[in-house]
Amino acid sequence: MEIKIIDAKREHVNEILKLHLALTDYYCRFEKYYLPSSRQSRLIRKEIRENMKDRKVRVLLALHNGVVVRMMVVKLKKPERYLKGKLMGKISVAFIDEKYRGKGVGRLLFREAIKWFKKHKIKYVRLTVHSKNKIGLSAWTKYGFREFTKDMKLDL
């Protein structure tokens, strides 16, 4: 399978949105507090466009036969005040079409993100994954991520 890794362009916004909304609906399975994709489409589209203009953000896509099958949004961010360093890497969104999971597509995109982070002399990368997202937890652990902090909530 030939996969091409590219930076997103304006013509990809609808395909990125489709994957982003699928991720949103996936998370709705875990928590009642997540807004369904039907209530976020406009805001997510705006966020995608803003990300594509930001020089500290890279929207990476994996294409198979010209079709977007995976997307990853990576950012250069200031770390929280209690962490060392001027900048850290952040993987803010990543999602792959179910038909392409387990085929190495994610690894290709991840390697490209790591190259970009290293080019910017980033020493560490953070991401957030829902504790019930077993697929995501497994993938990120396989790529070398380890638990760093726990974000907890209390239902009232």
Backbone bond lengths (Angstrom), bond angles and torsions (degrees), N, CA, C in turn:
res aa  C-N    CA-C-N  psi(-1)  N-CA   C-N-CA  omega(-1)  CA-C   N-CA-C  phi
1 M - - - 1.444 - - 1.529 107.81 -
2 E 1.313 116.73 125.54 1.459 120.40 179.68 1.521 109.71 -95.33
3 I 1.334 114.80 120.71 1.457 122.28 -179.97 1.520 108.26 -116.06
4 K 1.316 115.82 135.63 1.460 121.04 178.53 1.528 107.88 -113.73
5 I 1.342 117.11 131.30 1.462 122.40 178.03 1.527 107.77 -101.20
6 I 1.334 115.65 126.32 1.467 120.70 -179.05 1.523 110.32 -137.77
7 D 1.329 115.09 166.35 1.462 121.08 167.98 1.522 107.39 -85.23
8 A 1.316 115.61 140.08 1.462 120.62 -177.99 1.523 111.26 -64.08
9 K 1.309 113.75 147.97 1.464 121.88 175.46 1.535 107.77 -124.41
10 R 1.320 115.24 167.73 1.467 119.65 -177.28 1.518 113.46 -52.16
11 E 1.323 116.14 -37.06 1.467 118.80 -177.14 1.531 113.40 -68.90
12 H 1.334 117.46 -9.82 1.462 121.52 179.75 1.532 113.35 -94.28
13 V 1.325 117.49 -4.39 1.464 120.44 -173.26 1.525 112.01 -53.77
14 N 1.324 118.73 -44.96 1.474 120.42 -177.65 1.521 111.94 -65.55
15 E 1.334 117.28 -37.52 1.467 119.99 178.72 1.524 111.20 -70.09
16 I 1.328 116.18 -38.64 1.476 120.43 176.71 1.520 109.08 -64.09
17 L 1.325 115.69 -44.54 1.462 120.92 179.39 1.527 110.44 -58.23
18 K 1.307 117.05 -43.64 1.472 121.10 179.73 1.538 111.13 -57.86
19 L 1.342 117.03 -45.54 1.467 120.28 178.29 1.527 110.97 -67.17
20 H 1.324 116.54 -41.08 1.461 120.85 -178.90 1.529 110.34 -62.76
21 L 1.319 116.30 -42.08 1.462 120.31 179.22 1.524 111.29 -68.11
22 A 1.324 117.43 -34.11 1.472 120.42 175.31 1.526 109.88 -63.97
23 L 1.332 117.08 -39.42 1.465 120.82 176.72 1.526 110.29 -63.52
24 T 1.316 116.32 -42.80 1.463 121.33 178.82 1.521 110.81 -58.83
25 D 1.321 117.02 -46.98 1.466 120.43 179.52 1.532 111.07 -66.85
26 Y 1.324 117.07 -34.43 1.466 121.51 176.75 1.526 109.37 -60.16
27 Y 1.329 117.20 -44.88 1.463 120.85 179.73 1.524 112.46 -68.31
28 C 1.321 117.82 -27.19 1.466 120.36 177.24 1.528 111.70 -62.62
29 R 1.324 116.75 -22.97 1.468 120.25 177.07 1.531 111.27 -66.76
30 F 1.330 116.29 -27.64 1.462 121.45 -174.96 1.528 113.45 -89.28
31 E 1.314 116.67 -34.62 1.457 120.97 -170.69 1.513 111.65 -140.34
32 K 1.304 116.28 137.26 1.458 120.81 177.05 1.524 112.15 -75.32
33 Y 1.317 118.06 -12.21 1.460 121.62 -177.36 1.527 113.99 -84.94
34 Y 1.311 117.63 -11.55 1.460 119.87 177.80 1.521 109.61 -76.91
35 L 1.331 115.40 136.35 1.460 119.65 175.35 1.523 109.06 -74.82
36 P 1.333 117.96 137.42 1.468 119.83 177.55 1.527 110.45 -66.76
37 S 1.305 115.85 158.35 1.463 121.37 -177.71 1.526 112.01 -57.37
38 S 1.312 117.20 -33.61 1.464 120.51 -178.36 1.527 111.94 -60.52
39 R 1.326 117.13 -22.61 1.464 120.79 -179.48 1.524 112.75 -100.27
40 Q 1.346 116.90 2.28 1.461 119.28 -176.29 1.518 114.65 -123.28
41 S 1.288 117.89 -6.56 1.458 122.13 -171.73 1.530 113.42 -51.58
42 R 1.317 117.26 -50.14 1.460 121.17 -177.22 1.537 111.28 -63.00
43 L 1.327 116.15 -43.74 1.469 120.38 -179.02 1.525 111.86 -67.73
44 I 1.314 116.57 -39.75 1.467 120.04 179.42 1.525 109.77 -66.60
45 R 1.313 117.90 -41.73 1.478 121.18 178.10 1.534 109.44 -58.42
46 K 1.327 117.01 -44.65 1.467 121.67 178.99 1.535 109.98 -62.00
47 E 1.320 116.67 -44.98 1.469 121.41 179.45 1.532 111.40 -61.04
48 I 1.313 117.02 -41.64 1.470 121.34 178.62 1.529 109.51 -59.41
49 R 1.319 116.51 -48.47 1.471 120.71 -179.41 1.522 111.43 -62.07
50 E 1.330 116.91 -41.71 1.468 120.55 178.44 1.525 110.76 -64.14
51 N 1.309 116.38 -42.74 1.466 120.23 178.73 1.522 111.30 -60.52
52 M 1.314 116.49 -39.83 1.459 120.59 -177.44 1.532 111.99 -67.75
53 K 1.322 117.96 -21.76 1.468 122.15 178.81 1.529 112.70 -90.31
54 D 1.308 117.35 -19.66 1.465 122.79 -173.53 1.535 110.71 -80.37
55 R 1.313 117.36 125.76 1.467 121.12 -178.22 1.532 112.68 -72.11
56 K 1.335 117.21 -13.98 1.463 120.39 178.31 1.528 111.58 -98.15
57 V 1.314 114.98 12.48 1.467 121.40 179.75 1.518 108.28 -130.88
58 R 1.311 114.27 142.11 1.461 119.89 174.73 1.522 108.04 -128.95
59 V 1.322 115.92 125.65 1.468 121.42 176.66 1.524 106.02 -102.75
60 L 1.325 114.98 106.48 1.461 121.90 -177.16 1.521 110.30 -97.12
61 L 1.318 114.97 141.74 1.463 120.48 178.73 1.514 110.15 -128.15
62 A 1.318 115.42 146.44 1.460 121.98 170.03 1.523 105.95 -108.79
63 L 1.332 115.31 125.10 1.467 121.14 -179.81 1.521 110.15 -111.11
64 H 1.311 115.70 137.24 1.458 122.22 171.31 1.517 106.23 -122.84
65 N 1.319 116.12 117.15 1.469 121.18 -175.89 1.529 111.94 52.57
66 G 1.328 115.88 39.37 1.457 121.32 177.19 1.513 115.92 80.77
67 V 1.326 117.54 -0.28 1.467 122.10 -178.75 1.524 109.06 -104.34
68 V 1.340 116.66 134.15 1.463 121.42 177.98 1.526 109.02 -70.24
69 V 1.337 117.19 121.06 1.461 121.42 -179.80 1.526 112.42 -115.86
70 R 1.340 116.10 -13.86 1.457 120.14 176.41 1.514 108.45 -153.52
71 M 1.327 114.71 146.86 1.457 119.57 174.87 1.515 108.96 -136.10
72 M 1.331 114.32 152.00 1.449 120.77 177.48 1.526 107.39 -147.12
73 V 1.319 115.74 130.36 1.459 121.22 177.06 1.527 106.96 -108.21
74 V 1.336 115.29 120.03 1.466 120.89 -178.87 1.526 108.48 -119.61
75 K 1.336 115.42 144.81 1.458 119.86 -173.33 1.525 111.33 -136.64
76 L 1.318 114.19 152.77 1.454 122.13 168.39 1.520 105.25 -100.72
77 K 1.327 116.45 121.96 1.457 120.33 -174.41 1.519 110.61 -133.78
78 K 1.319 115.36 156.64 1.453 120.20 170.41 1.524 107.20 -74.10
79 P 1.323 117.04 133.78 1.472 117.70 178.11 1.527 110.88 -73.70
80 E 1.312 115.35 164.38 1.458 119.78 175.10 1.529 108.11 -57.52
81 R 1.305 117.35 154.24 1.462 122.68 -173.15 1.525 113.61 -57.54
82 Y 1.321 117.37 -24.23 1.462 120.58 -177.18 1.532 113.06 -90.61
83 L 1.317 117.79 2.40 1.462 121.44 179.90 1.528 110.79 -108.34
84 K 1.309 115.96 149.91 1.459 121.95 -179.89 1.526 110.93 -74.88
85 G 1.328 114.17 159.07 1.457 120.51 173.86 1.518 113.67 96.78
86 K 1.338 114.05 154.47 1.463 120.01 178.76 1.518 111.21 -84.51
87 L 1.324 116.08 -33.92 1.463 121.66 179.91 1.517 109.96 -136.76
88 M 1.313 114.84 151.69 1.462 121.28 172.17 1.519 107.23 -131.16
89 G 1.310 115.98 162.71 1.449 121.10 173.99 1.518 109.28 -91.73
90 K 1.298 116.30 146.98 1.461 121.53 178.56 1.518 108.43 -138.27
91 I 1.313 115.89 125.53 1.466 120.52 169.55 1.516 104.42 -95.53
92 S 1.329 115.56 108.25 1.464 118.01 -172.43 1.522 112.88 -92.23
93 V 1.321 117.57 -31.43 1.464 120.83 179.11 1.517 108.28 -147.69
94 A 1.308 116.30 137.83 1.468 121.24 173.61 1.521 107.76 -152.01
95 F 1.318 115.64 133.85 1.467 119.48 178.31 1.508 108.93 -155.87
96 I 1.316 115.29 144.36 1.465 121.20 179.89 1.526 109.60 -127.10
97 D 1.301 115.40 139.73 1.460 121.90 174.89 1.530 107.50 -56.11
98 E 1.324 116.41 133.32 1.474 121.31 -175.78 1.523 113.30 -52.91
99 K 1.324 117.57 -34.57 1.469 120.86 -177.62 1.528 112.57 -66.69
100 Y 1.334 116.92 -17.04 1.465 120.57 -175.31 1.523 113.09 -108.66
101 R 1.315 117.32 4.58 1.464 120.19 178.81 1.526 110.32 -70.19
102 G 1.332 115.07 143.83 1.458 120.42 177.50 1.518 114.52 76.73
103 K 1.321 117.26 14.33 1.470 120.62 -177.41 1.531 112.27 -114.25
104 G 1.337 117.33 9.98 1.462 120.90 177.47 1.516 115.17 86.48
105 V 1.327 117.61 1.79 1.464 121.39 -179.03 1.529 110.36 -65.86
106 G 1.314 115.81 -43.14 1.459 120.64 179.83 1.513 112.23 -60.97
107 R 1.306 116.40 -40.04 1.471 120.92 -179.75 1.528 110.81 -62.91
108 L 1.318 117.61 -40.00 1.471 120.82 178.35 1.530 111.08 -61.47
109 L 1.316 115.91 -45.45 1.457 120.46 179.71 1.528 110.60 -66.60
110 F 1.312 116.24 -41.56 1.464 121.36 179.46 1.531 110.60 -61.49
111 R 1.315 117.57 -43.17 1.475 120.77 178.92 1.523 111.14 -61.09
112 E 1.321 116.68 -40.38 1.466 120.40 178.19 1.526 110.57 -64.35
113 A 1.321 116.92 -40.84 1.467 120.80 177.91 1.531 110.23 -62.46
114 I 1.320 117.06 -43.74 1.467 121.40 -179.60 1.529 110.38 -63.10
115 K 1.325 117.27 -40.80 1.473 120.19 176.70 1.528 110.59 -57.71
116 W 1.325 116.17 -44.55 1.457 121.34 -179.47 1.527 110.94 -63.80
117 F 1.333 115.69 -44.08 1.465 119.07 178.39 1.538 110.78 -61.38
118 K 1.311 117.07 -44.73 1.466 120.61 -179.75 1.532 111.25 -63.97
119 K 1.310 117.22 -38.10 1.465 121.75 177.48 1.532 110.13 -58.22
120 H 1.324 116.10 -32.98 1.462 121.53 179.69 1.534 112.38 -95.01
121 K 1.337 115.54 13.44 1.468 123.05 175.86 1.530 113.89 59.44
122 I 1.314 114.96 34.28 1.461 121.10 177.55 1.527 108.48 -75.65
123 K 1.332 115.95 135.34 1.470 121.36 -177.49 1.524 112.86 -95.75
124 Y 1.331 117.15 -23.36 1.463 119.26 177.49 1.523 110.45 -152.96
125 V 1.320 113.92 156.43 1.465 122.22 -177.54 1.522 108.09 -125.94
126 R 1.321 115.67 137.67 1.463 120.73 177.52 1.520 110.03 -120.52
127 L 1.300 114.62 157.62 1.455 121.82 173.10 1.510 108.25 -154.26
128 T 1.315 115.30 167.45 1.462 121.73 176.73 1.513 107.50 -121.95
129 V 1.319 115.66 134.39 1.455 120.58 176.49 1.529 107.39 -136.76
130 H 1.322 116.51 137.04 1.469 120.54 -179.25 1.522 109.58 -62.84
131 S 1.320 115.94 139.41 1.465 120.62 -177.20 1.530 113.21 -63.24
132 K 1.330 118.30 -19.85 1.467 121.16 178.09 1.530 112.84 -94.80
133 N 1.318 116.57 -2.06 1.465 121.28 -179.21 1.537 108.45 -85.46
134 K 1.301 115.87 82.20 1.478 121.51 -176.27 1.528 112.04 -62.91
135 I 1.320 117.26 -36.58 1.474 120.65 179.28 1.527 109.47 -63.79
136 G 1.326 116.09 -49.25 1.461 120.63 -179.97 1.516 111.91 -63.72
137 L 1.330 116.90 -45.34 1.468 120.44 179.49 1.523 111.03 -58.73
138 S 1.303 116.33 -42.91 1.461 120.91 -179.81 1.528 111.09 -64.24
139 A 1.333 116.33 -45.76 1.467 120.10 -178.72 1.521 111.15 -63.68
140 W 1.323 117.41 -49.68 1.469 119.65 -176.85 1.523 111.73 -65.28
141 T 1.316 117.18 -35.72 1.468 120.40 176.20 1.523 110.01 -64.36
142 K 1.317 116.23 -41.49 1.464 121.37 178.23 1.532 110.92 -60.73
143 Y 1.327 117.29 -32.69 1.470 121.65 179.79 1.530 112.09 -82.24
144 G 1.342 117.19 -0.87 1.459 120.34 174.83 1.520 115.58 105.32
145 F 1.325 118.22 -0.02 1.459 119.69 177.86 1.523 109.63 -72.54
146 R 1.319 115.31 149.46 1.458 120.94 175.96 1.522 108.36 -131.98
147 E 1.305 115.31 158.58 1.459 119.36 178.76 1.520 109.37 -61.99
148 F 1.331 116.21 135.91 1.455 121.62 -175.87 1.529 111.05 -120.36
149 T 1.310 117.39 -51.35 1.454 122.95 175.08 1.524 107.40 -136.93
150 K 1.295 116.29 166.32 1.461 119.96 174.24 1.525 107.71 -120.37
151 D 1.305 115.12 131.15 1.454 122.91 176.62 1.525 105.10 -102.24
152 M 1.330 116.61 121.31 1.459 119.28 -175.03 1.533 109.33 -121.97
153 K 1.320 115.68 158.93 1.459 120.39 177.65 1.519 109.35 -137.75
154 L 1.310 114.32 160.11 1.464 121.65 178.43 1.520 107.58 -126.91
155 D 1.319 117.40 123.24 1.461 121.07 174.72 1.522 108.81 -78.85
156 L 1.307 116.88 132.56 1.476 121.18 178.91 1.511 110.52 -112.09
